[in-house]
Structure formats: structure tokens, C-alpha cells
């Protein structure tokens, strides 16, 4: 049976149109699949970013909770001044006029030196406690796979804390005001560049040993970098850019916990988290997303 040429042409056109529709539909499905795949990767990255931010803020909160770091800084500053004045009083008892008070002055000096050492020990205990709390927060963040996502042929796994570093934002000042009440000490500190002049108040520098002169130079007085209060208001706990972050202690490196101690209380923490992403929506695809967040502890309170 033979068909007219017009009928055959119509059938050929319908066949070509059907093939074209199938091809367009296939391209459209592939495009939608690729777009959906990229969306899921982006979504998993945002999810990891949120978890990383929460962990960074929680770790930073441990560094100066209830202004413990600021109070310890002030205690160290006052203790240093007490040792200096006690030494001056003891030296004055070398004169015949105050010879009878030499025993009492020696006792005051000994107690002030012991107090300085005790504050340093308590500062070290506080740092160790803060570090232990951070390690616990990291374990809790990683446990239970609470960050894993599963959807059709897409899944994420891990949410691992890859790096955890403590330090500060490179600020060379502390929250401790430099007192001008003890003239000799104030003059010495300015000669040693231990004081950074400010518009309203002068502050002691941080992360250096503020050694006293003479026989008390064996004592260590180190202040942590901590934002001082401004107009009676302390700086809030916050996320910040990590370009100025200066590390002083590594708690985790490449996914492995590291031991170590730092001599001053850190004021910032940097958290790096990674997550494995797998999808088989449009071809098999494995990748790893990564986030880095830096958080700064709240600033010091106004000293009462």
C-alpha cells in the first residue's frame, strides 16, 4: 500500500518534532539536575557555615565568660603595682629611722610576691579550664552526625572540626589602665614602652612580660589582649574577619587534637570545619566543602 507524498511528509515532520521535543526535554532535565545539584552543594555549605559560626561563638564565649579574663588582667596589674610599692617600702626601712619596721616590710613584700605567683597560677588554671570546655564543645558538635543530610541521591557526611586555633586579633593593648598614682613605676613603664597612650586613658600593652626592675624581675606579669570598655560599655561577643587573627595555641590541626598551653588568656578563636558532599543526580560527584570562622570574646567590663 502506497501513501501519498503529503502524508509521508507530515509523518516525517511529526517524527522530527517528537525527536526534537525529546532532545529538548533531555537537555532541560540535565540542566535542572545540574542546577539542583549545585543548589544542594550550596545549601550544605550554608548549613556547615551556620554550624561553624555557632561553634566559634561558643568557644569564644568560654574565653571571657562573666569577664573572668578581664578581672584576671586587672588582678595582675594591681598585683604588679603592689609588689613594686612593697619593694620601695622595704628599701626605705634600710635607713635608721625606719629600721624597726624592716621585719614588717619584709613580710608585706613576701606576701605581695606570693600573691603575684598565686594569681599567675590561677590564670593558668583558668586557661586550662577554658581549653577543656572548648574541647568538649568540639566533641559535642561532632557527635551524633547531627549535621548530616540525606536527600534522594544526595548526601553529606562529616561536619568535622578540621582546625581549632586560639589567639587574638593582633591588638597590642589590654584592658588594664595605667595608673599614675605610683610615679616611679609609671615613669619606668613609659621608658620600657609598657604603656600605650590613648585619647582618654593610657593602657598597658598585652602579650609581653611587664618585668619589674631589680630583684623582682623574676616575676612574670603578662596581660592578655582584651578589648577595654568604651564609655562604660563592653564589646559584645561577635564574629569577625580572620585576616588579623594571630594564633597562640593550636588545639586541633588537620583533624588531630594537639596538646599545648598558652601563657595568657586568648581572646579569639578560629574554627575550620569540613564536610563531605556526595551526589549522583547527574553523574557521580564527590567533593568537600570547607568553612573558616573567627570569633572574638566579649570585651572587658568596667572595673568597679
C-alpha positions as CSV (number, residue, x, y, z in Angstrom):
1,X,0.0,0.0,0.0
2,X,1.4,3.3,-1.0
3,X,0.9,6.6,0.9
4,X,0.7,10.0,-0.8
5,X,3.8,12.1,-0.6
6,X,2.0,14.8,1.5
7,X,1.0,12.2,4.1
8,X,4.6,10.9,4.3
9,X,5.9,14.4,4.7
10,X,3.5,15.0,7.6
11,X,4.6,11.8,9.3
12,X,8.3,12.8,8.9
13,X,7.6,16.2,10.3
14,X,5.8,14.8,13.3
15,X,8.7,12.3,13.9
16,X,11.3,15.1,13.7
17,X,9.2,17.2,16.1
18,X,8.9,14.3,18.5
19,X,12.7,13.8,18.4
20,X,13.3,17.5,18.9
21,X,11.0,17.6,21.9
22,X,12.7,14.6,23.5
23,X,16.1,16.1,23.0
24,X,15.0,19.5,24.4
25,X,13.4,17.7,27.4
26,X,16.6,15.7,28.0
27,X,18.7,18.8,27.9
28,X,16.2,20.5,30.2
29,X,16.3,17.6,32.7
30,X,20.1,17.6,32.7
31,X,20.2,21.4,33.2
32,X,17.7,21.2,36.0
33,X,19.6,18.3,37.6
34,X,22.9,20.2,37.4
35,X,21.3,23.3,38.9
36,X,19.6,21.3,41.6
37,X,23.0,19.6,42.4
38,X,24.7,23.0,42.7
39,X,21.9,24.2,44.9
40,X,22.3,21.2,47.3
41,X,26.0,21.8,47.5
42,X,25.4,25.5,48.2
43,X,22.8,24.5,50.8
44,X,25.1,22.1,52.5
45,X,27.8,24.7,52.6
46,X,25.4,27.2,54.2
47,X,24.4,24.6,56.7
48,X,28.0,23.9,57.6
49,X,28.7,27.6,57.8
50,X,25.9,28.0,60.4
51,X,27.3,25.2,62.5
52,X,30.8,26.5,62.3
53,X,29.7,30.0,63.4
54,X,27.8,28.6,66.3
55,X,30.8,26.6,67.4
56,X,33.2,29.5,67.0
57,X,30.9,31.7,69.2
58,X,30.5,29.1,71.8
59,X,34.3,28.6,72.0
60,X,34.9,32.4,72.2
61,X,32.3,32.7,74.9
62,X,34.5,30.4,77.1
63,X,37.4,32.8,76.9
64,X,36.0,35.7,78.9
65,X,32.8,34.3,80.4
66,X,31.5,36.7,83.1
67,X,34.6,38.9,82.4
68,X,36.9,36.4,84.1
69,X,39.7,37.2,81.7
70,X,39.2,41.0,82.3
71,X,39.2,40.5,86.0
72,X,42.3,38.4,86.0
73,X,44.1,41.1,83.9
74,X,43.2,43.7,86.4
75,X,44.3,41.5,89.3
76,X,47.7,41.1,87.6
77,X,48.0,44.8,87.1
78,X,47.2,45.6,90.8
79,X,49.5,42.8,92.0
80,X,52.3,44.2,90.0
81,X,51.8,47.6,91.5
82,X,51.7,46.1,95.0
83,X,55.0,44.3,94.5
84,X,56.7,47.5,93.3
85,X,55.4,49.6,96.2
86,X,56.2,46.8,98.7
87,X,59.8,46.7,97.4
88,X,60.1,50.5,97.8
89,X,58.8,50.4,101.4
90,X,61.2,47.6,102.2
91,X,64.2,49.5,100.8
92,X,63.3,52.6,102.9
93,X,63.5,50.5,106.1
94,X,67.2,50.3,105.4
95,X,67.5,53.7,107.0
96,X,68.0,54.0,110.7
97,X,64.7,56.0,111.0
98,X,62.6,53.0,109.9
99,X,64.8,50.1,110.9
100,X,62.3,48.9,113.4
101,X,59.7,48.4,110.6
102,X,62.0,46.3,108.4
103,X,60.6,42.9,109.6
104,X,57.0,44.1,108.9
105,X,58.0,45.5,105.5
106,X,59.8,42.2,104.6
107,X,56.6,40.3,105.4
108,X,54.5,42.6,103.3
109,X,56.9,42.2,100.4
110,X,57.0,38.4,100.7
111,X,53.2,38.3,100.7
112,X,52.9,40.5,97.7
113,X,55.3,38.4,95.8
114,X,53.5,35.2,96.8
115,X,50.2,36.8,95.8
116,X,51.6,37.6,92.3
117,X,52.7,34.0,91.8
118,X,49.3,32.8,93.1
119,X,47.4,34.9,90.5
120,X,49.6,33.6,87.7
121,X,48.8,30.0,88.8
122,X,45.1,30.8,88.9
123,X,45.3,32.4,85.5
124,X,46.9,29.2,84.1
125,X,44.1,27.1,85.7
126,X,41.5,29.3,84.1
127,X,43.1,28.9,80.7
128,X,43.3,25.1,81.1
129,X,39.6,25.0,82.1
130,X,38.6,27.2,79.1
131,X,40.5,24.9,76.8
132,X,38.9,21.8,78.3
133,X,35.5,23.3,77.8
134,X,36.3,24.1,74.1
135,X,37.4,20.5,73.5
136,X,34.1,19.3,75.0
137,X,32.2,21.7,72.8
138,X,34.0,20.4,69.7
139,X,33.2,16.8,70.7
140,X,29.5,17.6,71.1
141,X,29.4,19.4,67.8
142,X,30.9,16.4,66.0
143,X,28.9,13.7,67.8
144,X,25.6,12.2,66.6
145,X,26.1,13.2,63.0
146,X,23.6,15.9,63.6
147,X,24.9,17.8,60.6
148,X,24.4,15.0,58.0
149,X,21.8,15.5,55.2
150,X,20.2,12.8,53.1
151,X,18.0,13.5,50.1
152,X,17.5,11.1,47.2
153,X,20.9,10.6,45.6
154,X,22.5,13.5,47.6
155,X,24.1,13.1,51.0
156,X,26.6,14.9,53.3
157,X,28.7,13.4,55.9
158,X,31.3,14.6,58.4
159,X,30.9,18.1,59.7
160,X,34.4,17.6,61.2
161,X,36.3,20.3,63.0
162,X,39.5,20.3,60.9
163,X,41.4,23.1,62.7
164,X,40.8,24.9,66.0
165,X,43.2,27.7,66.9
166,X,43.3,30.2,69.8
167,X,44.9,33.6,69.8
168,X,43.9,37.2,69.4
169,X,43.2,39.8,66.8
170,X,46.7,41.4,66.9
171,X,45.6,44.2,69.2
172,X,48.7,45.3,71.3
173,X,46.7,46.6,74.2
174,X,44.9,45.2,77.3
175,X,42.0,46.4,79.3
176,X,44.2,47.4,82.3
177,X,44.6,51.2,82.8
178,X,48.0,52.6,83.6
179,X,47.8,54.3,87.0
180,X,49.8,57.5,87.6
181,X,49.5,57.1,91.3
182,X,52.9,55.5,91.7
183,X,55.2,58.0,89.9
184,X,58.4,55.9,89.9
185,X,56.6,52.9,88.4
186,X,54.7,54.9,85.9
187,X,58.0,56.6,84.7
188,X,59.7,53.2,84.4
189,X,56.8,51.7,82.4
190,X,56.8,54.6,80.0
191,X,60.6,54.2,79.5
192,X,60.1,50.5,78.8
193,X,57.2,51.2,76.4
194,X,54.8,49.1,78.6
195,X,52.1,51.8,78.3
196,X,50.3,52.8,75.1
197,X,48.9,56.3,75.4
198,X,45.3,56.8,74.5
199,X,42.9,59.7,73.9
200,X,41.0,59.2,77.2
201,X,43.1,56.6,79.2
202,X,46.5,55.0,78.9
203,X,46.5,51.3,78.7
204,X,49.1,48.6,79.3
205,X,50.3,46.6,76.3
206,X,49.5,42.9,76.1
207,X,51.3,39.7,75.4
208,X,54.6,40.9,76.8
209,X,56.2,40.3,80.2
210,X,55.9,43.6,82.1
211,X,59.1,42.9,84.1
212,X,59.7,44.9,87.2
213,X,63.2,46.4,87.8
214,X,65.7,45.0,90.2
215,X,65.1,42.0,92.4
216,X,61.5,41.5,91.4
217,X,62.4,41.0,87.7
218,X,62.0,37.2,88.2
219,X,58.2,37.6,88.4
220,X,56.1,37.3,85.3
221,X,53.3,39.8,84.6
222,X,51.6,39.1,81.3
223,X,48.3,40.6,80.3
224,X,46.1,39.2,77.6
225,X,44.8,41.2,74.7
226,X,41.3,42.2,75.6
227,X,39.1,45.0,74.3
228,X,38.7,47.7,77.0
229,X,35.3,49.1,77.8
230,X,34.3,52.2,75.8
231,X,32.1,54.8,77.6
232,X,31.3,52.1,80.2
233,X,30.1,49.6,77.6
234,X,32.0,46.4,76.9
235,X,32.4,45.0,73.4
236,X,29.9,42.1,72.6
237,X,30.8,38.5,71.7
238,X,31.0,38.6,67.9
239,X,32.2,37.0,64.7
240,X,34.9,38.9,62.9
241,X,37.1,38.7,59.9
242,X,40.1,36.4,60.3
243,X,42.7,38.5,58.5
244,X,44.1,40.0,61.7
245,X,43.9,36.7,63.7
246,X,47.2,35.9,65.4
247,X,47.4,32.3,66.8
248,X,49.0,31.5,70.1
249,X,47.8,27.9,70.6
250,X,46.6,25.1,68.3
251,X,44.1,22.8,69.8
252,X,43.4,20.8,66.6
253,X,45.4,20.6,63.4
254,X,44.3,18.6,60.3
255,X,41.6,16.9,62.3
256,X,44.0,15.7,65.0
257,X,43.9,17.0,68.6
258,X,47.1,18.8,69.8
259,X,48.4,19.3,73.3
260,X,49.8,22.6,74.5
261,X,49.4,25.6,76.7
262,X,49.5,29.3,76.3
263,X,50.8,31.8,78.9
264,X,48.0,34.4,78.5
265,X,44.2,34.1,78.1
266,X,43.4,34.1,74.4
267,X,40.7,36.5,73.2
268,X,39.8,35.0,69.8
269,X,39.2,31.6,68.3
270,X,39.3,30.4,64.7
271,X,37.4,27.3,63.7
272,X,37.8,25.4,60.4
273,X,35.1,22.8,59.6
274,X,34.9,20.4,56.6
275,X,32.0,18.3,55.2
276,X,32.0,15.6,52.5
277,X,29.3,16.0,49.8
278,X,28.2,13.1,47.6
279,X,25.6,13.3,44.8
280,X,24.6,11.0,41.9
281,X,21.9,13.2,40.4
282,X,23.8,14.0,37.2
283,X,26.8,11.7,37.3
284,X,28.7,10.7,40.3
285,X,30.2,13.6,42.2
286,X,32.2,13.8,45.4
287,X,33.6,17.0,46.9
288,X,34.5,18.5,50.3
289,X,33.1,21.9,51.5
290,X,35.1,24.0,53.9
291,X,34.3,26.9,56.2
292,X,36.5,29.1,58.3
293,X,35.1,31.4,61.0
294,X,36.8,33.6,63.6
295,X,35.0,34.8,66.7
296,X,36.2,37.3,69.3
297,X,35.4,37.1,73.0
298,X,33.4,39.8,74.7
299,X,35.4,42.8,75.9
300,X,36.2,43.6,79.5
301,X,33.7,45.2,81.8
302,X,34.3,48.5,83.6
303,X,36.3,47.8,86.7
304,X,34.2,48.6,89.9
